Amino acid sequence: MKSVLITGASSGIGLKLAEDYAKSGWKVVGCGRSMATLDALAERFENLSTLQFDTSDKKACEEALVSIDSNLDLIILNAGTCEYIEGGLVDADLFQRVFTTNVFGVVNCLEVLQKTYTNGTHIALMGSTASYLGLPRAEAYGASKAAISYLARSLSVDLSHLGVTVSLISPGFVRTPLTDKNDFPMPMMVTPEEASDTIRKGLEKQKEEIHFPRRFSFILKFIAALPVWLQLVLVKRLVRNAS
Ligand SMILES: NC(=O)c1ccc[n+]([C@@H]2O[C@H](COP(=O)([O-])OP(=O)(O)OC[C@H]3O[C@@H](n4cnc5c(N)ncnc54)[C@H](OP(=O)(O)O)[C@@H]3O)[C@@H](O)[C@H]2O)c1
């Protein structure tokens, strides 16, 4: 039986991934903070156990994940948050909150879990297409996901000699409690079901980057490949037209 650990399994994309892997017969360790949701999830699947901890708390991560002594086939570090800044005004506390969860939460988990790596371990880090371009209000969120993108590529180079594979997941908009809070247009949004299908197929193929929906991510990738001045002209125009 294959095994997967998923952080952020109590909501949105992570919850759907946990359900789908459990339905497919994987042994799932679903992690999150919300005990009620985790308990309800564990009740539905015999092959799913849960761990409750805050990924941004290094000690809590160590205490929770120390029990993972068996080799995991797949580690999906998905837990994350999103906060936007207003009018270009930098709020250092907001940056700290976003980076503490989105970057240090991932690093805290990696530090504990790296002892379980064996030849064949597959790590997937949750990035975002928001990291491709400088997008409005996304100074903190986009930068935190750009850090994850860099971390994934760097780790992929450093861990390949151990037979450890690293994938970066870069979704566009997915309908979850995280995006339910947004008050701006979210083009080409997909459901958590579609996100989970695409992510699981991409992970099965051990893709370096799983980005979707393809039309959305390719448009952003195309703009990101242009000279910076042209990127800025296009993004400013897109934002003006959308508002
Ligand atoms: N939705 C999108 O459009 C989209 C697009 C690109 C990337 N992403 C990324 O995908 C990931 C999942 O997002 P989502 O949309 O599924 O959001 P979500 O529904 O809000 O779920 C976030 C999950 O992360 C967990 N989490 C957050 N902070 C945590 C912490 N400090 N410690 C432990 N767990 C924590 C939450 O646990 P509790 O609820 O138990 O606190 C929850 O299970 C995030 O990294 C997000 O940045 C989302």
The ligand as an SDF file (V2000), in Angstrom:
LIG
                    3D

 48 52  0  0  0  0  0  0  0  0999 V2000
   -7.3040   28.0850   -3.8070 N   0  0  0  0  0  0  0  0  0  0  0  0
   -6.5060   28.5880   -4.7340 C   0  0  0  0  0  0  0  0  0  0  0  0
   -6.9570   29.2490   -5.6850 O   0  0  0  0  0  0  0  0  0  0  0  0
   -5.0290   28.3600   -4.6600 C   0  0  0  0  0  0  0  0  0  0  0  0
   -4.2680   28.7260   -5.7620 C   0  0  0  0  0  0  0  0  0  0  0  0
   -2.9000   28.5300   -5.7230 C   0  0  0  0  0  0  0  0  0  0  0  0
   -2.3150   27.9620   -4.6170 C   0  0  0  0  0  0  0  0  0  0  0  0
   -3.0840   27.6230   -3.5390 N   0  0  0  0  0  0  0  0  0  0  0  0
   -2.4230   27.0500   -2.3950 C   0  0  0  0  0  0  0  0  0  0  0  0
   -2.9940   25.7990   -2.0890 O   0  0  0  0  0  0  0  0  0  0  0  0
   -2.8520   25.5500   -0.6840 C   0  0  0  0  0  0  0  0  0  0  0  0
   -4.2010   25.1280   -0.1190 C   0  0  0  0  0  0  0  0  0  0  0  0
   -5.0770   26.2140   -0.2930 O   0  0  0  0  0  0  0  0  0  0  0  0
   -6.6610   26.0580   -0.2790 P   0  0  0  0  0  0  0  0  0  0  0  0
   -7.1700   26.9530   -1.3230 O   0  0  0  0  0  0  0  0  0  0  0  0
   -7.0420   24.6550   -0.2500 O   0  0  0  0  0  0  0  0  0  0  0  0
   -6.9620   26.7890    1.1150 O   0  0  0  0  0  0  0  0  0  0  0  0
   -7.8710   26.4220    2.3740 P   0  0  0  0  0  0  0  0  0  0  0  0
   -9.1380   25.7820    1.9380 O   0  0  0  0  0  0  0  0  0  0  0  0
   -7.9330   27.6720    3.1750 O   0  0  0  0  0  0  0  0  0  0  0  0
   -7.0020   25.3260    3.1420 O   0  0  0  0  0  0  0  0  0  0  0  0
   -5.7990   25.6710    3.7450 C   0  0  0  0  0  0  0  0  0  0  0  0
   -5.3280   24.4870    4.5340 C   0  0  0  0  0  0  0  0  0  0  0  0
   -4.0570   24.7960    5.1070 O   0  0  0  0  0  0  0  0  0  0  0  0
   -4.1200   24.5440    6.5030 C   0  0  0  0  0  0  0  0  0  0  0  0
   -3.2700   25.4910    7.2170 N   0  0  0  0  0  0  0  0  0  0  0  0
   -3.1860   26.8270    7.0430 C   0  0  0  0  0  0  0  0  0  0  0  0
   -2.3070   27.3480    7.9080 N   0  0  0  0  0  0  0  0  0  0  0  0
   -1.8340   26.3110    8.6440 C   0  0  0  0  0  0  0  0  0  0  0  0
   -0.9120   26.2040    9.7110 C   0  0  0  0  0  0  0  0  0  0  0  0
   -0.2710   27.2770   10.1950 N   0  0  0  0  0  0  0  0  0  0  0  0
   -0.6710   24.9890   10.2330 N   0  0  0  0  0  0  0  0  0  0  0  0
   -1.2900   23.8960    9.7550 C   0  0  0  0  0  0  0  0  0  0  0  0
   -2.1820   23.9250    8.7490 N   0  0  0  0  0  0  0  0  0  0  0  0
   -2.4520   25.1260    8.2160 C   0  0  0  0  0  0  0  0  0  0  0  0
   -5.5650   24.7320    6.8870 C   0  0  0  0  0  0  0  0  0  0  0  0
   -5.7760   24.0120    8.0940 O   0  0  0  0  0  0  0  0  0  0  0  0
   -6.9460   24.4280    9.1520 P   0  0  0  0  0  0  0  0  0  0  0  0
   -8.1340   24.7980    8.3240 O   0  0  0  0  0  0  0  0  0  0  0  0
   -7.1320   23.1660    9.9260 O   0  0  0  0  0  0  0  0  0  0  0  0
   -6.4210   25.5630    9.9270 O   0  0  0  0  0  0  0  0  0  0  0  0
   -6.2650   24.1210    5.6950 C   0  0  0  0  0  0  0  0  0  0  0  0
   -6.3260   22.7170    5.8010 O   0  0  0  0  0  0  0  0  0  0  0  0
   -2.2640   26.8100   -0.0750 C   0  0  0  0  0  0  0  0  0  0  0  0
   -0.8750   26.6610    0.0610 O   0  0  0  0  0  0  0  0  0  0  0  0
   -2.5740   27.8650   -1.1300 C   0  0  0  0  0  0  0  0  0  0  0  0
   -1.6720   28.9370   -1.0870 O   0  0  0  0  0  0  0  0  0  0  0  0
   -4.4320   27.8010   -3.5360 C   0  0  0  0  0  0  0  0  0  0  0  0
  1  2  1  0
  2  3  2  0
  2  4  1  0
  4  5  1  0
  4 48  2  0
  5  6  2  0
  6  7  1  0
  7  8  2  0
  8  9  1  0
  8 48  1  0
  9 10  1  0
  9 46  1  0
 10 11  1  0
 11 12  1  0
 11 44  1  0
 12 13  1  0
 13 14  1  0
 14 15  2  0
 14 16  1  0
 14 17  1  0
 17 18  1  0
 18 19  2  0
 18 20  1  0
 18 21  1  0
 21 22  1  0
 22 23  1  0
 23 24  1  0
 23 42  1  0
 24 25  1  0
 25 26  1  0
 25 36  1  0
 26 27  1  0
 26 35  1  0
 27 28  2  0
 28 29  1  0
 29 30  1  0
 29 35  2  0
 30 31  1  0
 30 32  2  0
 32 33  1  0
 33 34  2  0
 34 35  1  0
 36 37  1  0
 36 42  1  0
 37 38  1  0
 38 39  2  0
 38 40  1  0
 38 41  1  0
 42 43  1  0
 44 45  1  0
 44 46  1  0
 46 47  1  0
M  CHG  2   8   1  16  -1
M  END
$$$$
